[in-house]
């Protein structure tokens, strides 16, 4: 589960920012902590966090979502260091743009359309986001909505 908040950073309230972090970052931490103990006691296990390409690059009007997914990647890396040698693998997948129920709700608000982030063949192009030109010297490698990048840090 995850939630988004499509709004410029200056229009994002602290309450909304915290809500996105609670769902997208704190909840996975609490789940990893609870199930991680069981796995550590057993000496084996695997946790897969669902991050996003938004955790790897800046995407305009998504400050809370981007921060939550970047934080989830950081949490994944931390748990790899803490638990990897004790038999628990921790990974994060970073999918590109995927047409989901959350996406339908976000688009209903009129903030973007499929054409804003896809080409005529339906391929995702998150590097077209306004923020990426400001923060990245090279375009994203995640340009196909049918592919996922496996962010394996362990």
TIDOTI-807886 format. One line per field, with one value per residue: residue number from 1; residue in three letters; x, y, z of N, C-alpha, C, O, CB in turn. Coordinates in Angstrom, 1 decimal. Glycine has a CB too. Example, Ala and Ser with C-alpha at 12.3 -4.5 7.8 and 13.67 -1.06 7.14 Angstrom:
BEGIN
seq <- [1/2]
type <- [ala/ser]
neast <- [13.2/12.8]
nnorth <- [-5.7/-2.2]
nup <- [7.8/7.1]
caeast <- [12.3/13.7]
canorth <- [-4.5/-1.1]
caup <- [7.8/7.1]
ceast <- [13.2/12.9]
cnorth <- [-3.3/0.0]
cup <- [7.8/7.9]
oeast <- [14.2/13.4]
onorth <- [-3.3/1.1]
oup <- [8.5/8.0]
cbeast <- [11.3/14.1]
cbnorth <- [-4.5/-0.6]
cbup <- [9.0/5.7]
END
This chain:
BEGIN
seq <- [1/2/3/4/5/6/7/8/9/10/11/12/13/14/15/16/17/18/19/20/21/22/23/24/25/26/27/28/29/30/31/32/33/34/35/36/37/38/39/40/41/42/43/44/45/46/47/48/49/50/51/52/53/54/55/56/57/58/59/60/61/62/63/64/65/66/67/68/69/70/71/72/73/74/75/76/77/78/79/80/81/82/83/84/85/86/87/88/89/90/91/92/93/94/95/96/97/98/99/100/101/102/103/104/105/106/107/108/109/110/111/112/113/114/115/116/117/118/119/120/121/122/123/124/125/126/127/128/129/130/131/132/133/134/135/136/137/138/139/140/141/142/143/144/145/146/147/148/149/150/151/152/153/154]
type <- [unk/unk/unk/unk/unk/unk/unk/unk/unk/unk/unk/unk/unk/unk/unk/unk/unk/unk/unk/unk/unk/unk/unk/unk/unk/unk/unk/unk/unk/unk/unk/unk/unk/unk/unk/unk/unk/unk/unk/unk/unk/unk/unk/unk/unk/unk/unk/unk/unk/unk/unk/unk/unk/unk/unk/unk/unk/unk/unk/unk/unk/unk/unk/unk/unk/unk/unk/unk/unk/unk/unk/unk/unk/unk/unk/unk/unk/unk/unk/unk/unk/unk/unk/unk/unk/unk/unk/unk/unk/unk/unk/unk/unk/unk/unk/unk/unk/unk/unk/unk/unk/unk/unk/unk/unk/unk/unk/unk/unk/unk/unk/unk/unk/unk/unk/unk/unk/unk/unk/unk/unk/unk/unk/unk/unk/unk/unk/unk/unk/unk/unk/unk/unk/unk/unk/unk/unk/unk/unk/unk/unk/unk/unk/unk/unk/unk/unk/unk/unk/unk/unk/unk/unk/unk]
neast <- [0.8/0.4/0.5/0.0/0.8/0.1/1.3/2.7/5.7/5.6/2.9/2.2/1.0/2.3/0.9/-0.2/2.2/3.4/1.5/1.8/4.5/4.0/2.5/4.0/6.6/7.0/5.2/6.2/8.6/7.8/6.5/8.7/10.3/8.7/8.3/11.0/12.3/11.3/12.3/15.1/15.4/14.9/17.0/17.0/15.4/13.4/12.9/11.1/10.9/8.7/9.7/10.3/11.0/10.8/12.2/14.7/15.2/14.4/11.0/8.7/6.4/5.9/6.9/6.6/6.0/8.3/10.3/9.5/9.8/12.6/13.5/12.6/14.3/16.7/16.2/16.1/18.7/20.0/18.9/19.9/22.6/22.5/21.1/21.8/24.1/23.2/21.5/19.1/17.7/17.4/15.7/14.8/12.4/12.1/9.9/9.0/6.7/3.4/0.3/-2.1/-4.7/-4.3/-2.9/-5.0/-6.7/-5.0/-4.7/-7.3/-7.5/-6.5/-3.8/-1.9/-1.6/-1.7/-0.3/1.6/3.7/4.3/5.2/4.1/3.9/3.2/5.2/6.8/8.2/9.7/11.8/11.1/9.9/9.6/11.3/13.6/15.5/16.6/18.0/19.4/22.1/22.1/19.7/17.0/17.4/15.3/12.9/10.9/7.7/7.1/9.2/11.0/13.2/15.4/16.5/19.0/20.6/21.9]
nnorth <- [-1.2/2.3/5.8/8.9/12.4/14.9/17.8/21.1/21.6/23.9/24.1/22.0/20.7/20.3/18.4/16.7/15.9/14.4/12.4/11.0/10.1/8.5/6.3/5.4/5.1/4.8/2.7/0.5/0.2/-0.5/-2.9/-4.4/-4.4/-6.0/-8.5/-8.9/-9.6/-12.1/-13.5/-13.1/-14.5/-17.0/-17.2/-16.8/-15.4/-13.0/-9.8/-7.6/-4.4/-2.1/0.4/3.1/4.6/7.2/7.4/7.4/9.5/13.0/14.0/16.3/18.1/16.2/16.1/14.9/12.2/11.5/11.8/9.9/7.5/7.7/7.6/5.0/3.4/4.1/3.0/0.3/-0.2/0.2/-1.9/-4.0/-3.9/-4.3/-6.7/-8.6/-10.2/-11.9/-13.6/-12.6/-11.4/-8.2/-6.2/-3.8/-3.0/-0.9/0.3/1.8/4.2/3.1/2.1/2.5/2.2/4.3/6.0/6.6/8.1/10.3/11.4/12.2/14.5/16.3/17.0/15.8/13.9/10.7/11.1/13.0/11.7/9.5/8.1/7.9/5.1/4.1/3.9/4.5/7.6/8.8/10.6/12.9/14.5/17.7/18.3/16.7/17.8/19.7/18.4/16.2/15.1/13.2/11.4/9.4/5.8/4.2/3.8/2.3/1.3/-1.4/-2.6/-3.3/-1.9/-3.7/-3.0/-4.0/-4.2/-5.9]
nup <- [0.0/-0.6/-0.6/-2.3/-2.9/-4.8/-5.3/-5.3/-3.4/-1.8/-1.4/0.1/3.1/6.5/7.8/5.7/4.5/6.6/6.8/4.4/4.8/7.0/6.0/3.7/4.6/7.5/8.1/6.5/7.9/10.5/10.0/8.9/11.2/13.0/11.6/10.9/13.3/13.8/11.6/12.0/14.4/13.4/11.7/9.0/6.1/4.1/3.0/1.1/0.0/-1.5/-3.3/-5.4/-8.6/-8.1/-5.7/-6.5/-8.1/-8.6/-8.9/-10.0/-8.0/-6.0/-3.4/-0.8/-1.4/-2.9/-0.9/0.9/-0.5/-1.1/1.5/2.1/0.5/1.8/4.4/3.6/2.8/5.3/6.9/5.4/6.1/8.9/9.2/7.2/7.4/9.3/8.1/7.0/4.1/2.5/0.3/-2.2/-4.6/-7.4/-9.1/-12.2/-13.7/-13.2/-14.1/-11.9/-9.3/-7.6/-9.3/-11.1/-9.4/-8.8/-11.4/-11.8/-10.5/-12.2/-12.4/-14.1/-17.2/-19.0/-21.3/-20.5/-19.4/-20.9/-24.1/-27.6/-27.8/-25.4/-23.5/-20.5/-19.3/-17.0/-16.7/-18.0/-16.3/-14.8/-12.6/-13.0/-14.8/-13.3/-11.3/-12.3/-14.3/-16.2/-18.2/-16.8/-16.5/-16.3/-18.3/-19.4/-18.8/-18.5/-17.3/-14.3/-12.0/-10.1/-7.0/-5.5/-2.6/-1.0]
caeast <- [0.0/1.1/-0.3/0.8/0.3/0.6/1.2/4.0/6.2/5.1/1.5/2.1/1.0/3.0/0.0/-0.2/3.6/3.5/0.6/2.5/5.6/3.5/2.0/5.0/7.9/6.9/4.5/7.1/9.6/7.1/6.4/10.1/10.7/8.0/8.7/12.4/12.6/10.9/13.3/16.4/15.4/15.0/18.3/16.8/14.2/13.6/12.0/11.1/10.2/8.3/10.1/9.9/12.0/10.8/13.2/16.0/15.3/13.3/9.8/8.1/5.1/5.7/7.9/6.4/6.1/9.7/11.0/9.1/10.4/14.0/13.7/12.5/15.6/17.7/15.9/16.5/20.2/20.3/18.6/20.9/23.9/22.2/20.5/22.3/25.0/22.4/20.6/17.9/18.0/16.5/15.8/13.7/12.1/11.9/9.2/8.7/5.3/2.5/-1.1/-2.8/-5.9/-3.7/-2.7/-6.3/-7.2/-4.2/-5.0/-8.6/-7.3/-6.1/-2.4/-1.2/-2.2/-0.8/0.6/2.6/4.8/4.5/5.3/2.9/3.9/2.9/6.4/7.0/9.4/9.7/12.8/10.5/9.5/10.3/12.4/14.8/16.4/17.2/18.8/20.2/22.8/21.8/18.3/16.8/17.5/14.0/12.1/9.9/6.8/6.9/10.3/11.3/14.6/15.6/17.5/19.5/21.7/22.5]
canorth <- [0.0/3.5/7.0/10.0/13.8/15.6/19.2/21.7/21.6/25.1/23.9/20.7/21.0/19.4/17.2/15.8/15.4/13.4/11.3/10.2/9.4/7.4/5.2/4.9/4.8/4.3/1.4/-0.6/0.1/-1.3/-4.3/-5.0/-4.6/-7.1/-9.7/-9.1/-10.3/-13.6/-14.0/-13.1/-15.6/-18.2/-17.2/-16.7/-14.7/-12.0/-8.6/-6.8/-3.2/-1.5/1.8/3.7/5.4/8.5/7.3/7.5/10.8/14.0/14.2/17.5/18.1/15.0/16.1/13.9/10.9/11.3/11.7/8.6/6.4/7.8/7.0/3.5/2.9/4.2/2.0/-1.0/-0.2/0.1/-3.2/-4.9/-3.9/-4.8/-8.1/-9.4/-11.3/-12.8/-14.5/-12.0/-10.5/-7.1/-5.6/-2.9/-2.9/0.5/0.3/3.0/4.5/1.9/2.6/1.9/2.9/5.5/6.9/7.1/9.1/11.4/12.1/12.8/15.9/17.2/17.4/15.3/12.9/9.7/11.7/13.8/10.9/8.4/8.4/7.3/3.6/3.8/3.7/5.5/8.5/9.7/11.6/14.1/15.3/19.0/18.3/16.0/18.6/20.5/17.6/15.1/15.4/12.2/11.0/8.1/4.6/3.6/4.4/1.3/1.0/-2.8/-3.1/-2.8/-2.0/-4.3/-2.3/-5.0/-3.6/-6.8]
caup <- [0.0/-0.6/-1.0/-2.9/-2.6/-5.9/-5.0/-5.2/-2.1/-1.1/-1.1/0.9/4.5/7.3/8.1/4.6/4.4/7.7/6.4/3.3/5.4/7.9/5.2/2.8/5.2/8.9/8.1/6.2/9.0/11.6/9.5/8.9/12.6/13.6/10.9/11.0/14.6/13.6/10.6/12.7/15.3/12.5/10.9/7.5/5.7/3.0/3.1/-0.2/0.1/-2.7/-3.4/-6.7/-9.3/-7.4/-4.7/-7.1/-8.8/-8.3/-9.7/-9.6/-7.3/-5.2/-2.3/0.3/-2.0/-3.2/0.3/1.5/-1.3/-0.9/2.8/2.1/0.0/2.9/5.4/3.0/2.9/6.7/7.3/4.8/7.0/10.2/9.2/6.1/7.9/10.2/7.3/6.4/2.9/2.4/-1.0/-2.6/-6.0/-7.7/-10.4/-12.9/-13.7/-13.4/-14.1/-10.7/-8.8/-7.0/-10.4/-11.6/-8.5/-9.0/-12.6/-11.7/-10.0/-13.3/-12.4/-15.2/-18.0/-19.4/-22.3/-19.9/-19.0/-21.8/-25.5/-28.3/-27.7/-24.0/-22.7/-19.4/-19.4/-15.8/-16.9/-18.6/-15.2/-14.7/-11.6/-13.3/-15.5/-12.3/-10.4/-12.9/-15.5/-17.2/-18.0/-16.1/-17.3/-16.1/-19.3/-19.9/-17.8/-18.3/-16.6/-13.0/-11.6/-8.8/-6.3/-4.6/-1.9/-0.1]
ceast <- [0.9/0.2/0.6/0.2/0.9/0.2/2.6/4.5/5.7/3.6/1.2/2.1/1.9/2.2/0.0/1.2/3.8/2.7/1.2/3.7/5.1/3.1/3.2/6.3/7.8/6.2/5.4/8.2/9.0/6.9/7.7/10.6/10.0/8.4/10.2/12.9/12.4/12.0/14.7/16.5/15.5/16.3/18.1/15.5/14.5/12.5/12.2/10.3/9.9/8.6/9.5/11.1/12.0/11.7/14.6/16.3/14.2/12.2/9.0/6.7/4.8/6.7/7.8/6.6/7.6/10.5/10.7/9.8/12.0/14.3/13.6/13.7/16.7/17.5/16.3/18.0/20.6/20.1/19.5/22.1/23.6/21.8/21.1/23.2/24.4/21.4/19.3/18.3/16.9/16.7/14.7/13.6/11.7/11.2/9.0/7.2/4.4/1.1/-1.9/-4.0/-5.4/-3.5/-4.0/-6.8/-6.3/-4.5/-6.4/-8.6/-6.8/-4.6/-1.5/-2.0/-1.2/0.2/1.7/3.8/5.0/4.6/4.2/2.8/3.6/4.0/6.6/8.3/9.4/10.8/12.3/9.9/10.3/11.4/13.7/15.8/17.2/18.2/19.6/20.9/22.5/20.3/18.2/16.9/16.1/13.0/11.0/9.0/6.6/8.1/10.4/12.7/14.7/16.8/18.0/20.7/22.4/23.2]
cnorth <- [1.2/4.6/8.1/11.4/14.6/17.1/19.8/21.7/22.8/25.0/22.7/21.1/20.0/18.2/16.2/15.2/14.2/12.2/10.4/9.4/8.3/6.1/4.6/4.6/4.2/2.9/0.3/-0.8/-0.8/-2.7/-5.1/-5.3/-5.9/-8.4/-10.0/-9.8/-11.8/-14.2/-14.1/-14.3/-17.0/-18.3/-17.1/-15.9/-13.6/-11.0/-7.9/-5.6/-2.7/0.0/2.3/4.4/6.8/8.5/7.4/8.8/11.7/14.0/15.3/17.3/16.9/15.0/15.1/12.5/10.5/11.0/10.3/7.5/6.5/7.2/5.5/2.8/3.0/3.2/0.6/-1.2/-0.4/-1.3/-4.3/-5.0/-4.5/-6.3/-9.1/-10.5/-12.3/-13.6/-13.9/-11.0/-9.4/-6.4/-4.6/-2.9/-1.4/0.6/1.7/3.3/3.3/2.5/1.8/2.7/4.3/6.5/7.5/8.3/10.4/12.2/12.7/14.2/16.8/17.6/16.9/14.2/11.8/10.2/12.5/13.0/9.6/8.9/7.7/5.8/3.2/3.5/4.8/6.3/9.4/10.8/12.9/15.0/16.6/19.0/17.7/16.8/19.5/19.7/16.5/15.5/14.4/11.8/9.6/6.9/3.8/4.2/3.5/0.9/-0.5/-3.4/-2.5/-2.9/-2.6/-3.7/-3.2/-4.5/-4.6/-7.9]
cup <- [0.0/-1.0/-1.6/-2.5/-3.7/-5.6/-4.9/-3.7/-1.2/-0.7/-0.3/2.4/5.3/7.6/6.9/4.3/5.4/7.3/5.4/3.9/6.3/7.1/4.4/3.4/6.6/8.9/7.7/7.2/10.1/11.2/9.4/10.3/13.2/12.9/10.9/12.2/14.4/12.7/11.3/13.7/14.6/11.8/9.4/7.3/4.6/3.2/1.7/0.0/-1.3/-2.7/-4.7/-7.3/-8.7/-6.2/-5.2/-7.9/-8.4/-9.3/-9.2/-8.9/-6.5/-4.0/-1.3/-0.2/-2.3/-2.0/1.0/0.8/-1.2/0.5/2.9/1.5/1.1/4.0/4.9/3.2/4.4/7.2/6.7/5.7/8.3/10.2/8.2/6.6/8.8/9.4/6.7/5.3/2.9/1.1/-1.2/-4.1/-6.2/-9.1/-10.9/-12.8/-14.0/-13.2/-13.0/-10.3/-8.2/-8.2/-11.0/-10.7/-8.7/-10.3/-12.6/-11.2/-11.0/-13.3/-13.5/-16.0/-18.4/-20.4/-21.7/-19.6/-19.8/-23.3/-26.2/-28.2/-26.3/-23.1/-21.7/-19.6/-18.2/-15.9/-17.5/-17.5/-15.1/-13.7/-12.1/-14.0/-14.4/-11.4/-11.0/-14.1/-16.6/-17.1/-17.3/-17.0/-17.2/-17.0/-19.8/-18.7/-17.5/-17.6/-15.2/-12.7/-10.2/-8.1/-5.2/-3.9/-1.0/-0.8]
oeast <- [2.0/-0.9/1.8/-0.9/2.0/-0.9/3.5/3.6/5.3/3.2/0.0/3.1/2.1/2.7/0.1/1.2/4.3/3.1/1.2/3.9/5.8/3.5/3.3/7.1/8.5/6.7/5.5/8.6/9.7/7.1/7.8/11.2/10.7/8.7/10.6/13.8/13.2/12.5/15.4/17.5/16.1/16.7/19.1/14.6/15.6/11.3/13.3/9.1/10.7/7.8/8.4/12.0/12.9/12.1/15.5/17.4/13.2/12.5/8.7/6.0/3.7/7.3/8.8/7.2/8.1/11.3/11.6/10.2/12.6/15.3/14.3/14.1/17.5/18.4/16.9/18.4/21.6/20.9/19.7/22.6/24.5/22.2/20.9/23.0/24.9/20.5/18.5/19.0/15.8/17.9/13.7/14.6/11.1/11.8/9.0/6.5/4.7/0.8/-2.2/-4.3/-6.1/-3.8/-4.0/-7.3/-6.9/-4.5/-6.6/-9.4/-6.7/-4.2/-0.5/-3.0/0.0/1.3/2.8/5.0/5.8/4.2/3.4/1.8/3.6/3.8/6.4/9.3/9.1/10.7/12.9/9.5/11.5/12.4/14.8/17.0/18.3/19.2/20.5/20.3/22.7/19.8/19.2/16.6/15.9/12.2/10.2/9.5/6.1/8.1/9.9/13.4/14.0/17.9/17.4/21.8/23.3/23.8]
onorth <- [1.2/4.4/8.1/11.4/15.0/17.6/19.1/21.7/22.6/25.7/22.3/21.6/18.9/17.0/15.0/14.0/13.2/11.0/9.2/8.3/7.2/5.0/3.4/3.9/3.2/2.1/-0.7/-1.9/-1.7/-3.6/-6.2/-6.4/-6.7/-9.4/-11.1/-10.6/-12.6/-15.3/-15.1/-14.9/-17.9/-19.4/-17.3/-15.9/-13.4/-11.3/-7.6/-5.7/-2.8/0.8/2.0/4.7/7.5/9.6/7.6/9.1/11.3/14.0/15.4/16.3/16.5/13.9/14.4/11.7/9.5/10.1/9.7/6.5/5.4/6.6/4.9/1.8/2.0/2.6/-0.2/-2.2/-1.2/-1.9/-5.3/-6.1/-5.2/-7.0/-10.3/-11.7/-13.3/-14.2/-14.6/-10.1/-9.6/-6.0/-4.7/-2.9/-0.8/0.9/2.7/2.7/2.7/3.2/0.6/3.7/5.3/7.7/8.7/9.3/11.5/13.4/13.7/15.0/18.0/18.5/17.5/13.8/12.0/9.9/12.7/13.5/8.8/10.0/7.0/5.2/2.0/3.0/6.0/5.7/10.6/11.8/13.9/16.1/16.6/19.7/18.0/16.6/19.8/20.2/16.0/16.3/14.7/11.8/8.9/7.0/2.9/5.1/3.9/0.3/-0.9/-4.6/-1.5/-3.8/-2.2/-3.7/-3.2/-4.4/-4.3/-8.8]
oup <- [0.5/-1.6/-1.4/-1.8/-3.7/-5.7/-4.5/-2.8/-0.1/0.2/0.0/2.9/4.8/7.7/7.2/4.0/5.0/7.6/5.5/3.6/6.3/7.5/4.4/2.8/6.9/9.6/8.3/7.4/10.6/12.0/9.9/10.5/13.8/13.6/10.9/12.1/14.8/12.9/11.0/13.7/15.1/11.3/8.7/8.1/4.3/3.3/1.3/0.1/-2.2/-2.1/-5.1/-6.7/-8.8/-5.7/-4.4/-8.2/-7.8/-10.5/-8.0/-9.2/-6.3/-3.8/-0.9/0.4/-1.9/-1.9/1.5/1.4/-1.2/0.7/3.6/2.0/1.3/4.5/5.7/3.6/4.6/7.9/7.3/6.0/8.8/11.1/8.4/6.2/9.2/10.0/6.1/5.5/3.2/0.8/-0.5/-4.8/-5.4/-10.1/-10.2/-12.0/-15.0/-12.3/-13.1/-10.9/-8.4/-8.0/-11.4/-11.2/-8.7/-10.3/-13.3/-11.5/-10.8/-14.1/-13.8/-15.5/-18.2/-20.4/-22.4/-19.5/-19.5/-23.6/-25.6/-28.5/-26.0/-22.0/-22.1/-19.9/-18.3/-15.2/-17.5/-17.8/-15.3/-14.0/-11.6/-13.8/-14.7/-10.9/-10.4/-14.9/-17.8/-15.9/-17.2/-18.2/-18.0/-16.6/-20.6/-17.8/-16.5/-17.3/-14.9/-13.2/-9.3/-8.6/-4.1/-4.5/-0.3/-0.2]
cbeast <- [-1.0/2.3/-1.1/0.8/0.7/-0.1/0.4/4.0/7.8/5.3/0.7/3.2/-0.5/3.5/-1.4/-0.6/4.7/3.1/-0.8/3.0/6.4/2.3/0.9/5.2/8.7/6.1/3.2/7.8/10.0/5.8/5.7/11.1/10.5/6.5/8.1/13.1/11.8/9.5/13.3/16.6/14.1/13.8/19.1/16.7/13.5/13.5/12.3/10.7/11.1/6.8/11.6/8.7/11.7/9.3/13.0/16.2/15.3/13.9/9.0/7.8/4.0/5.9/8.0/4.9/5.3/10.3/10.7/7.6/10.0/14.5/12.6/11.2/16.0/17.6/14.3/16.0/20.8/19.5/17.1/21.3/24.3/21.0/19.1/23.0/26.2/21.7/20.2/17.1/17.9/16.6/15.8/14.0/11.0/13.2/7.8/9.1/5.0/2.8/-1.8/-1.8/-6.6/-2.4/-1.9/-7.3/-7.1/-2.7/-5.0/-9.6/-6.4/-6.9/-1.8/0.2/-2.9/-1.6/-0.2/2.1/4.6/3.3/6.7/3.0/5.2/2.0/7.7/6.9/9.4/10.0/14.0/9.3/9.6/9.3/11.9/14.4/15.7/16.2/17.9/19.2/24.3/22.7/17.7/15.4/18.6/13.5/12.9/10.6/5.4/6.8/11.6/10.4/15.3/15.9/16.9/19.8/21.3/21.5]
cbnorth <- [0.0/3.5/7.6/9.9/14.3/15.1/19.5/23.1/21.6/26.4/23.8/19.7/20.9/20.1/17.7/16.6/16.5/13.9/11.8/11.1/10.4/7.9/5.6/5.9/6.1/5.3/1.5/-0.2/1.4/-0.6/-4.3/-4.1/-3.4/-6.8/-9.7/-7.7/-9.7/-13.7/-13.1/-11.8/-15.6/-18.3/-18.4/-18.0/-14.0/-12.7/-7.7/-7.7/-2.1/-1.8/2.0/4.7/5.5/8.7/6.1/6.3/10.6/15.3/12.8/18.4/18.3/13.8/17.5/14.1/10.7/12.5/12.8/8.4/6.5/9.2/7.7/3.1/3.7/5.6/2.0/-1.1/1.0/1.1/-3.5/-4.5/-2.4/-4.0/-8.0/-8.6/-10.6/-12.0/-15.6/-11.2/-11.4/-6.1/-6.7/-1.4/-3.9/1.3/-0.3/3.0/5.7/0.8/2.4/1.8/2.1/5.3/6.1/6.0/8.7/11.0/11.0/12.0/15.9/18.4/17.0/14.6/13.5/8.5/12.5/14.5/10.4/7.4/7.9/7.7/3.1/2.6/3.5/4.8/9.3/8.9/11.1/13.7/14.6/20.1/17.6/14.8/19.6/21.1/17.0/13.9/15.5/11.0/10.9/8.1/3.7/3.6/4.9/0.1/1.6/-3.4/-2.7/-3.6/-0.5/-5.9/-1.0/-6.3/-2.4/-7.4]
cbup <- [1.2/-1.6/0.3/-4.5/-1.2/-7.2/-3.6/-5.7/-2.0/-1.9/-2.4/0.5/5.0/8.6/8.4/3.3/4.6/9.0/5.9/2.2/6.2/8.7/4.2/1.7/5.3/9.7/7.2/4.9/9.6/12.0/8.1/8.2/13.4/13.4/9.5/10.9/15.8/13.0/9.4/13.4/16.2/11.6/11.3/6.8/6.9/1.7/4.3/-1.4/0.9/-3.1/-3.2/-6.4/-10.8/-6.9/-3.9/-8.1/-10.4/-8.2/-9.8/-10.8/-8.3/-6.1/-1.7/0.9/-3.3/-4.0/1.3/1.5/-2.8/-1.0/3.8/1.3/-1.3/3.5/5.6/1.6/2.4/7.6/7.0/3.4/7.1/10.9/9.0/5.1/8.6/11.3/8.1/7.6/1.6/3.7/-2.1/-2.1/-6.5/-7.8/-10.2/-14.4/-14.6/-12.4/-15.5/-9.5/-7.7/-6.2/-11.5/-11.7/-7.0/-9.0/-13.7/-10.8/-8.8/-13.4/-11.1/-14.8/-19.3/-20.1/-23.3/-18.6/-17.6/-21.8/-26.1/-29.7/-28.1/-24.0/-23.5/-18.0/-20.7/-14.5/-17.7/-19.5/-13.8/-14.3/-10.4/-14.2/-16.5/-11.3/-9.4/-13.2/-15.2/-17.1/-19.4/-15.5/-16.7/-14.7/-20.4/-20.5/-18.0/-19.7/-17.4/-11.9/-11.5/-9.0/-5.7/-5.4/-1.1/0.7]
END
